[in-house]
Amino acid sequence: MGKIVIFDTTLRDGEQAPGASLNIREKLEIARQLAALGVDVIEGGFPFTSKGDFEAVKAVSEEVKDVTIAALARVRKEDIDAALQALESASSPRLHLFVATSDIHLEHQLRKSRAEVLEMTSGAVKYAKRRLPDVEFSAMDASRTDIAFLKEVVKTAIDAGATTINIPDTVGYALPGPFSEVIRELVSDVPAIDDVIVSVHCHNDLGLAVANSLAAIQAGARQAECTINGIGERAGNAALEEIVMALNTRRDHFGHTCNIVTNRLLATSRLVSSLTGIYVQRNKAVVGENAFAHEAGIHQDGILKERITYEIMKPEDVGFAKSELVLGKHSGRHAFRERISELGYELSDDELEHAFKQFKLLSDRKKEIFDADIEAIIEAETSRVPQLFELVSVQTFSGTNSIPTATVVIKTSDGELKEDAATGDGPVDAIYRSIDRITQAPGVLSDYRIRAVTHGKDALGEVSVEVESGDLRVRGRAASTDILEASALAYLHAVNKFLARRRLNADGASK
């Protein structure tokens, strides 16, 4: 297998993402993590542009060893001198020179002729080469450069001593097919190109940065320039983690490998996200929160039977502890049963079926189901009593200048619907009075407690009540995202318990 050089430009191009400004301490922290990750080249910054970039490249060069440190420079003597000074302490320094080559840039920005660009390229690369053996040259906006002129520029840079030739898709204009043809033509037509490493640097304006990078590798490129989480100018760069895992997962197709320690990818992603303030979307490939999460019942069933049915990578290989079966409205019984088992509960088939129904009802009302939600359902299930009365609906009306009123509909064990309404000191009191009128089993509320079972705006609230009637004292408990509904359910739970116990006592007395 061939080796692909991973050139990370998170500290240079990545920091150019709007809002992603890093201080020297933060850059050092990321650089150390990148070295541990196994990247081959770390581009520390653009020293001539600012004192901060100069000091950052200098600090990274001094502290991070056993990895090549690159500094960016235009094809100008002043830029090159600043970069060389910043790289003085690097154990393996690289100068990265660039110049625009497309007619669009030559006319509107650089305002130079093609001949002048060739002269600038030759002079700058020779000047850099006399001071440093490792010189990379980039033809900026190469994907929009006339191919004949691009070949001429590349040949000029190689003749002047460049050791790496980078072909950037600077504005994310390229498509995988045409871009791979550009690389193939350069590899086949430019003399002495076999003596250098061909590199690509792709931007993501059309969402094709990774696809273009991989297409270029297939066509002969041997270095990929990328960033952690794909951050960078505008829509960003090719994402390092996606390129690396594509190479690893599809070795049968690419036939290449790299030095990246893949189980450090997640930690590196989260570090960069934390320090830059640019957060990774949940569905981001490889390192997103949902990358190894499954909610659909069919997928969960397949994963539980055999992981490879729905996962092409192992979560452990990129740094996740394991796959996650997310319980929600699309989940099936298999995943629900598995989660109950993981939580340490054992339910009978009937209890499981009833708990699953309650779970489905809850998942229609909550975006995310937590383990505490499941435990609340199970605890309610295991303490379930015969449903002499079942809540159908509850509606309340209350306000600062109004009398709290509740209307409750209850279904009896024989299927009859009963409805009544009452007023009270508050909506909960009005609900309980309505229930008393329907059930004809009034008791004294001796305790009422409420707590949030989970977190968030749609948190599950649990209500626990204690009801006394004569010499009997029973507790009822229920949970719901609607606390008034939970209050009604908890009180009915206590009423059902009370009536069931009274019936049991009566049966015992008659015997």
C-alpha positions as CSV (number, residue, x, y, z in Angstrom):
1,M,0.0,0.0,0.0
2,G,1.1,3.5,-0.7
3,K,1.2,6.2,2.0
4,I,-0.9,9.4,1.9
5,V,0.7,12.4,3.6
6,I,-1.8,14.2,5.8
7,F,-1.1,17.9,5.8
8,D,-3.2,19.6,8.5
9,T,-3.9,23.3,8.1
10,T,-6.3,23.8,11.0
11,L,-4.0,26.4,12.6
12,R,-3.7,28.4,9.3
13,D,-6.7,28.0,6.9
14,G,-8.9,26.6,9.7
15,E,-8.4,29.7,11.8
16,Q,-9.5,31.8,8.8
17,A,-13.0,30.5,9.4
18,P,-15.1,33.6,10.5
19,G,-15.2,33.7,14.3
20,A,-12.4,31.1,14.8
21,S,-9.6,33.1,16.3
22,L,-7.1,31.2,18.4
23,N,-4.4,32.6,20.8
24,I,-0.9,31.1,21.0
25,R,-1.7,28.8,24.0
26,E,-4.7,27.4,22.1
27,K,-2.7,26.9,18.9
28,L,-0.1,25.0,20.9
29,E,-2.7,22.8,22.5
30,I,-4.2,21.9,19.1
31,A,-0.7,21.4,17.6
32,R,0.3,18.9,20.4
33,Q,-3.0,17.0,19.8
34,L,-2.4,17.0,16.0
35,A,1.1,15.5,16.6
36,A,-0.4,12.8,18.8
37,L,-3.0,12.2,16.2
38,G,-0.2,11.3,13.7
39,V,-0.5,14.1,11.1
40,D,2.6,14.4,8.9
41,V,2.6,18.1,8.4
42,I,1.2,20.9,10.6
43,E,0.8,24.3,8.9
44,G,1.3,26.7,11.8
45,G,0.3,29.9,10.1
46,F,1.2,32.8,7.7
47,P,4.1,34.5,9.6
48,F,4.3,37.7,7.5
49,T,0.6,38.6,7.9
50,S,0.7,39.3,11.6
51,K,2.8,39.2,14.8
52,G,0.3,36.7,16.2
53,D,0.8,34.3,13.3
54,F,4.6,34.7,13.5
55,E,4.7,34.0,17.2
56,A,2.3,31.0,16.8
57,V,4.5,29.4,14.1
58,K,7.6,30.1,16.3
59,A,6.0,28.6,19.4
60,V,4.8,25.5,17.6
61,S,8.2,25.0,16.0
62,E,9.9,25.2,19.4
63,E,7.5,22.9,21.3
64,V,6.2,20.3,18.8
65,K,8.8,17.9,17.5
66,D,8.7,14.7,15.3
67,V,6.4,16.3,12.8
68,T,7.0,18.7,9.9
69,I,6.0,22.3,10.7
70,A,5.1,24.4,7.7
71,A,4.7,28.2,7.3
72,L,2.9,29.9,4.5
73,A,4.5,32.6,2.3
74,R,3.7,34.4,-0.9
75,V,6.4,34.3,-3.6
76,R,8.0,37.4,-2.1
77,K,11.4,37.7,-0.3
78,E,9.9,39.5,2.7
79,D,7.3,36.7,3.2
80,I,9.9,34.0,2.9
81,D,12.3,35.6,5.3
82,A,9.6,36.0,7.9
83,A,8.6,32.4,7.5
84,L,12.2,31.2,7.8
85,Q,12.7,33.2,11.0
86,A,9.5,31.7,12.5
87,L,10.6,28.2,11.6
88,E,14.2,28.5,13.0
89,S,13.5,26.0,15.9
90,A,11.5,23.5,13.9
91,S,13.1,20.0,13.8
92,S,11.6,19.5,10.3
93,P,10.6,22.8,8.8
94,R,8.8,23.4,5.5
95,L,8.3,26.6,3.5
96,H,4.9,26.7,1.7
97,L,5.0,29.2,-1.2
98,F,2.0,30.2,-3.2
99,V,1.0,32.4,-6.1
100,A,-2.3,32.9,-8.0
101,T,-2.3,31.2,-11.5
102,S,-5.8,31.6,-12.9
103,D,-6.5,34.3,-15.4
104,I,-9.3,35.5,-13.1
105,H,-6.8,36.2,-10.3
106,L,-4.0,37.4,-12.6
107,E,-6.3,40.1,-14.2
108,H,-8.4,41.2,-11.2
109,Q,-6.2,40.7,-8.1
110,L,-2.6,40.0,-8.9
111,R,-2.5,42.2,-12.0
112,K,0.4,40.3,-13.4
113,S,1.0,38.5,-16.7
114,R,1.6,34.8,-17.0
115,A,5.2,35.4,-17.8
116,E,5.6,37.5,-14.7
117,V,4.0,34.7,-12.6
118,L,6.5,32.2,-14.0
119,E,9.4,34.5,-13.2
120,M,8.1,35.1,-9.7
121,T,7.6,31.4,-9.1
122,S,11.1,30.4,-10.3
123,G,12.8,33.2,-8.3
124,A,11.0,32.6,-5.1
125,V,11.3,28.8,-5.1
126,K,15.1,29.1,-5.8
127,Y,15.5,31.7,-3.0
128,A,13.6,29.5,-0.6
129,K,15.4,26.3,-1.7
130,R,18.8,27.8,-1.0
131,R,17.8,28.3,2.7
132,L,15.6,25.2,3.3
133,P,15.5,21.8,1.5
134,D,11.7,21.2,2.0
135,V,9.8,23.6,-0.2
136,E,6.1,23.3,-1.2
137,F,4.6,25.3,-4.0
138,S,0.9,26.0,-4.5
139,A,-0.7,27.3,-7.7
140,M,-3.6,29.2,-6.1
141,D,-7.0,28.8,-7.9
142,A,-5.5,25.9,-9.9
143,S,-9.0,24.4,-10.6
144,R,-9.8,27.5,-12.7
145,T,-6.4,27.8,-14.3
146,D,-5.8,26.9,-17.9
147,I,-4.3,23.4,-17.9
148,A,-1.5,24.2,-20.3
149,F,-0.4,27.2,-18.2
150,L,-0.8,25.1,-15.0
151,K,1.6,22.5,-16.4
152,E,4.0,25.2,-17.2
153,V,3.9,26.7,-13.7
154,V,4.3,23.3,-12.1
155,K,7.3,22.5,-14.3
156,T,8.8,25.8,-13.4
157,A,8.4,25.2,-9.7
158,I,9.9,21.7,-9.9
159,D,12.8,22.9,-12.0
160,A,13.5,25.6,-9.3
161,G,13.6,22.9,-6.5
162,A,10.1,22.5,-5.1
163,T,9.7,19.1,-3.4
164,T,5.9,19.2,-3.1
165,I,3.5,20.6,-5.7
166,N,0.0,21.5,-4.4
167,I,-3.0,21.9,-6.7
168,P,-5.6,23.9,-4.7
169,D,-9.3,24.1,-5.5
170,T,-9.2,27.5,-3.8
171,V,-12.8,28.4,-4.3
172,G,-14.5,25.0,-4.2
173,Y,-15.3,25.1,-7.9
174,A,-14.0,21.7,-8.9
175,L,-16.0,18.5,-9.5
176,P,-14.5,15.1,-8.8
177,G,-14.3,13.9,-12.4
178,P,-12.7,16.9,-14.0
179,F,-10.5,17.5,-11.0
180,S,-9.1,14.0,-11.1
181,E,-8.4,14.5,-14.8
182,V,-6.3,17.6,-14.0
183,I,-4.2,15.6,-11.6
184,R,-3.8,12.7,-14.1
185,E,-2.7,15.1,-16.8
186,L,-0.1,16.7,-14.5
187,V,1.2,13.4,-13.3
188,S,1.5,12.1,-16.9
189,D,2.7,15.2,-18.7
190,V,4.9,17.3,-16.5
191,P,8.6,16.2,-16.6
192,A,10.2,15.1,-13.3
193,I,6.9,15.2,-11.4
194,D,7.6,11.7,-10.3
195,D,10.4,13.2,-8.1
196,V,8.0,15.3,-6.1
197,I,4.8,14.7,-4.0
198,V,1.6,15.9,-5.7
199,S,-0.8,17.5,-3.2
200,V,-4.3,18.8,-3.2
201,H,-6.1,21.4,-1.1
202,C,-9.8,21.4,-1.6
203,H,-12.5,23.9,-0.4
204,N,-16.1,22.9,0.3
205,D,-18.2,25.6,-1.4
206,L,-20.2,23.0,-3.3
207,G,-19.9,20.3,-0.5
208,L,-17.3,18.4,-2.6
209,A,-14.0,19.0,-0.8
210,V,-13.6,15.5,0.5
211,A,-14.9,13.9,-2.7
212,N,-12.5,16.0,-4.8
213,S,-9.6,15.1,-2.5
214,L,-10.3,11.4,-2.8
215,A,-10.7,11.6,-6.5
216,A,-7.3,13.4,-6.7
217,I,-5.7,10.6,-4.6
218,Q,-7.1,8.0,-7.1
219,A,-5.5,10.0,-9.9
220,G,-2.1,10.2,-8.3
221,A,-2.0,12.8,-5.5
222,R,-0.1,11.6,-2.5
223,Q,-0.7,14.5,0.0
224,A,-4.1,15.7,1.2
225,E,-4.4,19.1,2.8
226,C,-7.3,19.3,5.2
227,T,-8.5,20.6,8.6
228,I,-10.1,19.1,11.7
229,N,-13.9,19.2,11.3
230,G,-13.5,20.7,7.8
231,I,-13.3,24.3,9.2
232,G,-11.8,27.1,7.1
233,E,-12.6,29.9,4.7
234,R,-16.3,30.3,3.7
235,A,-17.7,26.8,3.7
236,G,-14.5,25.3,4.9
237,N,-11.9,22.7,3.8
238,A,-11.8,19.0,3.3
239,A,-12.4,17.3,6.7
240,L,-9.4,15.4,7.8
241,E,-11.4,12.8,9.7
242,E,-13.6,12.1,6.6
243,I,-10.6,11.6,4.3
244,V,-8.8,9.4,6.7
245,M,-11.7,7.1,7.5
246,A,-12.6,6.9,3.8
247,L,-9.0,5.7,3.1
248,N,-9.2,3.3,6.1
249,T,-12.7,2.0,5.4
250,R,-12.3,1.6,1.7
251,R,-8.7,0.3,1.5
252,D,-10.0,-2.2,-1.0
253,H,-10.8,0.7,-3.4
254,F,-8.0,3.3,-2.7
255,G,-5.1,0.9,-1.9
256,H,-3.5,3.6,0.4
257,T,-3.0,4.2,4.1
258,C,-1.9,7.0,6.3
259,N,-0.3,7.5,9.8
260,I,-3.3,8.8,11.6
261,V,-4.2,7.2,15.0
262,T,-7.9,7.1,14.2
263,N,-9.1,6.5,17.8
264,R,-7.9,10.0,18.6
265,L,-10.1,11.6,15.9
266,L,-13.1,12.3,18.2
267,A,-11.0,13.8,21.0
268,T,-9.2,16.0,18.4
269,S,-12.5,17.1,16.9
270,R,-14.0,18.1,20.2
271,L,-10.8,20.0,21.2
272,V,-10.9,22.0,18.0
273,S,-14.6,22.6,18.4
274,S,-14.2,23.7,22.0
275,L,-11.4,26.1,21.3
276,T,-12.7,27.7,18.1
277,G,-16.3,27.8,19.2
278,I,-17.4,26.2,15.9
279,Y,-19.5,23.3,16.9
280,V,-19.9,20.1,14.9
281,Q,-23.4,19.4,13.6
282,R,-25.0,16.3,15.0
283,N,-25.1,14.5,11.7
284,K,-21.5,15.3,10.8
285,A,-19.7,12.3,9.3
286,V,-17.3,10.3,11.5
287,V,-17.3,12.6,14.6
288,G,-20.9,14.0,14.8
289,E,-23.0,13.1,17.8
290,N,-25.3,11.0,15.5
291,A,-22.5,9.3,13.5
292,F,-23.0,6.0,15.4
293,A,-26.5,6.6,16.8
294,H,-29.5,4.6,15.6
295,E,-33.2,5.4,16.3
296,A,-35.1,3.5,13.6
297,G,-36.5,0.2,14.9
298,I,-35.3,-1.7,11.9
299,H,-31.8,-0.3,12.2
300,Q,-31.7,-1.0,16.0
301,D,-32.8,-4.6,15.5
302,G,-30.1,-5.1,12.9
303,I,-27.4,-3.5,15.0
304,L,-28.3,-5.7,18.0
305,K,-28.1,-8.8,15.8
306,E,-25.0,-7.9,13.9
307,R,-23.3,-4.5,14.0
308,I,-22.1,-4.6,10.3
309,T,-25.7,-4.5,9.1
310,Y,-25.9,-0.8,9.6
311,E,-22.3,0.4,10.5
312,I,-19.4,0.5,8.1
313,M,-17.0,1.7,10.8
314,K,-16.5,0.7,14.4
315,P,-17.3,3.6,16.8
316,E,-14.2,2.6,18.9
317,D,-12.0,3.1,15.9
318,V,-12.7,6.9,15.8
319,G,-12.9,7.4,19.6
320,F,-16.5,6.7,20.6
321,A,-17.1,4.3,23.4
322,K,-19.8,2.4,21.5
323,S,-22.8,2.7,19.2
324,E,-25.8,4.4,20.7
325,L,-29.3,3.1,20.4
326,V,-31.4,6.3,20.7
327,L,-34.8,5.5,22.1
328,G,-37.5,7.6,20.3
329,K,-40.8,7.2,18.4
330,H,-39.1,5.2,15.7
331,S,-37.6,2.6,18.1
332,G,-38.8,-0.9,18.3
333,R,-39.4,-3.5,21.0
334,H,-35.9,-5.1,20.6
335,A,-34.0,-1.9,21.4
336,F,-36.5,-1.1,24.2
337,R,-36.0,-4.5,25.8
338,E,-32.2,-4.2,25.4
339,R,-32.2,-0.8,27.2
340,I,-34.4,-2.1,30.0
341,S,-31.9,-5.0,30.5
342,E,-28.9,-2.6,30.5
343,L,-30.7,-0.6,33.2
344,G,-30.9,-3.7,35.3
345,Y,-34.7,-4.4,35.2
346,E,-36.6,-7.6,34.4
347,L,-40.2,-7.4,33.2
348,S,-42.7,-10.0,32.4
349,D,-44.0,-10.1,28.8
350,D,-47.2,-8.3,29.9
351,E,-45.3,-5.7,31.8
352,L,-42.9,-5.2,28.9
353,E,-45.7,-4.7,26.5
354,H,-47.5,-2.2,28.7
355,A,-44.3,-0.3,29.4
356,F,-43.5,-0.2,25.6
357,K,-46.9,1.3,24.9
358,Q,-46.2,4.0,27.6
359,F,-42.8,4.6,26.0
360,K,-44.3,5.1,22.6
361,L,-46.9,7.6,24.0
362,L,-44.1,9.5,25.7
363,S,-41.8,9.4,22.6
364,D,-44.5,11.1,20.6
365,R,-44.3,14.0,23.0
366,K,-40.6,14.2,23.7
367,K,-37.7,14.7,21.2
368,E,-35.3,12.8,23.3
369,I,-35.9,9.9,25.7
370,F,-33.4,9.6,28.6
371,D,-32.7,6.6,30.8
372,A,-34.5,8.4,33.6
373,D,-37.6,8.5,31.5
374,I,-37.4,4.8,30.9
375,E,-36.8,4.1,34.6
376,A,-39.9,6.3,35.5
377,I,-42.0,4.2,33.1
378,I,-40.7,1.0,34.5
379,E,-41.2,2.0,38.1
380,A,-44.8,3.0,37.3
381,E,-45.2,-0.3,35.5
382,T,-43.9,-2.4,38.3
383,S,-46.1,-0.6,40.8
384,R,-49.1,-0.8,38.5
385,V,-52.4,-1.9,40.1
386,P,-55.7,-3.0,38.4
387,Q,-57.0,0.0,36.4
388,L,-60.4,0.5,37.9
389,F,-60.3,4.0,36.7
390,E,-58.2,5.2,33.8
391,L,-57.6,8.9,32.9
392,V,-58.8,9.8,29.4
393,S,-58.3,13.6,29.5
394,V,-57.9,16.5,31.8
395,Q,-58.4,20.2,31.0
396,T,-57.8,23.1,33.4
397,F,-58.6,26.8,33.4
398,S,-56.8,29.1,35.8
399,G,-55.3,32.6,36.0
400,T,-54.6,35.5,38.2
401,N,-58.2,36.8,38.3
402,S,-60.1,33.6,37.6
403,I,-61.3,30.6,39.7
404,P,-59.3,27.5,38.9
405,T,-61.5,24.9,37.2
406,A,-60.8,21.4,36.0
407,T,-62.7,19.1,33.7
408,V,-61.8,15.4,33.9
409,V,-62.8,12.5,31.8
410,I,-62.3,9.0,33.2
411,K,-62.9,5.5,31.8
412,T,-64.1,2.8,34.2
413,S,-63.0,-0.8,34.1
414,D,-66.2,-1.7,32.2
415,G,-65.5,0.9,29.5
416,E,-67.9,3.6,30.6
417,L,-66.8,7.2,30.2
418,K,-67.5,9.5,33.1
419,E,-66.9,13.3,33.0
420,D,-67.1,15.9,35.8
421,A,-65.8,19.3,36.7
422,A,-64.9,21.1,39.9
423,T,-63.3,24.2,41.1
424,G,-60.5,24.4,43.6
425,D,-57.7,26.5,45.3
426,G,-55.5,25.8,42.2
427,P,-55.6,23.6,39.1
428,V,-54.2,20.6,40.9
429,D,-56.8,20.9,43.7
430,A,-59.6,21.3,41.1
431,I,-58.4,18.1,39.3
432,Y,-58.4,16.1,42.5
433,R,-61.9,17.3,43.4
434,S,-63.1,16.3,40.0
435,I,-61.6,12.8,40.4
436,D,-63.2,12.4,43.8
437,R,-66.6,13.3,42.4
438,I,-66.2,10.7,39.6
439,T,-64.7,7.8,41.6
440,Q,-66.7,8.4,44.8
441,A,-63.5,7.4,46.6
442,P,-62.5,10.6,48.3
443,G,-59.4,10.7,50.4
444,V,-57.2,13.2,52.2
445,L,-54.1,14.3,50.3
446,S,-51.4,14.1,52.9
447,D,-48.3,14.6,50.7
448,Y,-47.7,16.0,47.2
449,R,-44.2,16.1,45.7
450,I,-42.9,17.0,42.2
451,R,-39.5,16.7,40.6
452,A,-37.9,16.9,37.2
453,V,-36.9,13.4,36.1
454,T,-34.8,14.6,33.2
455,H,-33.5,17.9,31.8
456,G,-34.5,20.3,29.1
457,K,-37.6,22.2,28.2
458,D,-39.5,19.0,27.6
459,A,-38.3,17.4,30.8
460,L,-40.3,14.6,32.2
461,G,-41.9,15.6,35.5
462,E,-42.7,13.0,38.2
463,V,-45.5,13.6,40.8
464,S,-45.7,11.5,43.9
465,V,-48.7,11.8,46.2
466,E,-49.8,10.2,49.5
467,V,-53.6,9.7,50.1
468,E,-55.2,8.7,53.4
469,S,-58.7,7.3,53.8
470,G,-59.7,5.9,57.1
471,D,-56.9,3.6,58.3
472,L,-55.5,3.2,54.8
473,R,-52.6,5.2,53.5
474,V,-51.4,4.7,49.9
475,R,-48.9,6.4,47.6
476,G,-49.3,7.1,43.9
477,R,-46.8,8.1,41.4
478,A,-46.8,9.1,37.7
479,A,-44.6,10.9,35.2
480,S,-45.4,13.1,32.2
481,T,-44.1,16.1,30.3
482,D,-47.3,17.8,31.4
483,I,-47.2,18.2,35.1
484,L,-50.9,18.7,35.5
485,E,-51.5,15.4,33.7
486,A,-48.8,13.7,35.9
487,S,-50.7,15.1,38.9
488,A,-53.9,13.6,37.7
489,L,-52.3,10.2,36.9
490,A,-50.5,10.0,40.3
491,Y,-53.7,10.7,42.2
492,L,-55.7,8.1,40.1
493,H,-52.8,5.7,40.7
494,A,-53.4,6.2,44.5
495,V,-57.1,5.9,44.1
496,N,-56.8,2.6,42.2
497,K,-54.4,1.3,44.8
498,F,-56.8,2.3,47.6
499,L,-59.8,0.7,45.9
500,A,-57.9,-2.5,45.1
501,R,-56.6,-2.8,48.7
502,R,-60.1,-2.2,50.1
503,R,-61.5,-4.9,47.8
504,L,-58.7,-7.3,48.9
505,N,-59.5,-6.6,52.5
506,A,-63.2,-7.2,51.9
507,D,-62.5,-10.5,50.2
508,G,-60.3,-11.6,53.1
509,A,-63.0,-10.7,55.6
510,S,-65.7,-12.7,53.7
511,K,-63.5,-15.8,53.8
